Amino acid sequence: MALSRNLPFLFLLITISSFITTSAFDSNHDDDILSELISLRSRSTAGGVIHLNDQSLSRFLTSVSTPRPYSLLLFFDAVQLHDKSELRLLDLRKEFSLLSHSFLTNNLPNPDVTNKIFFCVIEFKESQFSFSQFGVNALPHIRFVGPSHGFKDSEPMDQADFARLAESMSEFIQSKTKLSVGPILRPPLLSRNQIILIALGIIASTPFLIRKVLAGETLLHDRKVWLAGSVFVYFFSVSGSMHNIIRKMPMFLVDRNDPNKLVFFYQGSGMQLGAEGFAVGCLYTVVGLLLAFMTQGLVKMRNVAVQRVVMIFALLVSFLAVKQVVFLDNWKTGYGIHGFWPTSWN
C-alpha cells in the first residue's frame, strides 16, 4: 500500500534524473564537437580553414543540439575547375584563407569570439552529397550556416560580391553574425630579407649611378627609351589593359558548345577579353605611329612625289584600321556607328 502511494514520486524522480543525465550528456557531446573543431582549426595549414567532407560536415551539422554553439562558413571548391581562369577559384580560396587568418589574428585574445564561427572548405569530388543537399550547382559559392540553420535554410553569399574578394566576405560575415573580422592582414609584397638586400644593392650602386647621371649616360637620357616608353603607354591606354588587369580577364575563353574551339572575341558589351583589347590596341597603335611619322618625319622629305605616295598609303591603312575597330564595336555592342554624309551625297 505504501509502495503504491510512492509510485508517482518515484516516477517523477526517475524522469527528472533522466532529463538531467540526458542534458548533461548533450552538453558534453556538444563540447566535444566544439573541441574537435578547434583542434582541426589549430592543425590547419591554410590559415585556420578546416577541410571537410560529406561525413565530417554531416557530423558537425546534425549530431549537435540546435541551436549549435557555433556557425560555419563554407567555401565550395572543385579541383577539376581550377584551370578555369574565369572562375578564379584558386584566387578566391586564397582570399578565403586570408579572411580566416585575419579573423583569428585580430580576435586572438578572445576565444569566445573565435569559437563562434569556423571557416571550412569542401571539395566536389569528396562532398557531392553535400553539394546536392545545399543545392550548389555553380561556382564560386560561399554559404553561411548559422546555429539554427540546416542544409536548406542556410544563406549563400551574393555572386556579385566576389569581385571585392576578402573584403566583401568580411562584410558578409558581419551582416550575418555581427562579428567583426577586422582589417584584412595581407602579406607584404617583399619580405624583410628582400628589403635589406635591395637597400644594400642601392647603397652599393649609388656612386656608380651618380657618375652615370653626371655624364648623361643613363637610360633616361636615351631618346630611344623615351620613344619605346611613349609607344607602350599609348598602347596600354587604347587597349583597355588596365581594365583587363583590374578584372583579371583572360586572353580567351573555351567555347561552351565546342571544347576544342577558343573564343577570342566575346559578343556583348558587358565583358572584354584580353585578345579583344590587344587587337584594338594594335590597330590604334598602327594609326598613331603612322600619324606621328607623317607629322614628324614625312614633312622633312624633299621629294614631293614620295611624300604623296607615302601619305596616301598611310591614310589608307589608317582608314582600314579605324573601320575595323568600328566594325568590331558594332558587332560587340549592337549599336551602329556610321558617318553623316552631306544630303546631296545620298
ABEGO torsion letter per residue (X at the ends): XAAAAAAAAAAAAAAAAAAAAAAAAAAAAAAAAAAAAAAAAAABAAGGBBBBBAAAAAAAAAABBOBBABBBBBBBBBAAAAABAAAGAAAAAAAAAAAAAAAAAAAAABAAAAAABBBBBBBAAAAAAAAAAAGBABOBBBBBBBAABBAAABBBBBAAAAAAEAAAAAAAAAAAAGBBAEBBBBBBABBAAAAAAAAAAAAAAAAAAAAAAAAGABAAABAAAAAAAAAAAAAAAAAGAAAAAAAGBBABBBBAABAABBBABBBEAABBBAAAAAAAAAAAAAAAAAAAAAAAAAAABABAAAAAAAAAAAAAAAAAAAAAAAAAAAAAAGBBBBBBBBAAAX
